[in-house]
């Protein structure tokens, strides 16, 4: 695991994301991928109160996620895939674009 400060989130926040995204795989080629992921995290916070489990302020946390750049958010998603052992092969199987591939697209544009 990388330094959480490099991801612009705390350890507790990262674990909340991991908890909320167990079993979820997104297509990062979809134009609103970030909104979809944040919505899923918010839903888990609202329905399962995982913010309390991890000691995270839900309003500040969701605001923080919204304010992250796409590149910063993709780095978190790459670490999430590493945490859950999701490989490029999984994305290929579903014909989805992975966060790794999406991040490469951003770096090529700059």
Order of alpha helices (4+ residues) and beta strands (2+ residues): alpha-alpha-alpha-alpha-alpha-alpha-alpha
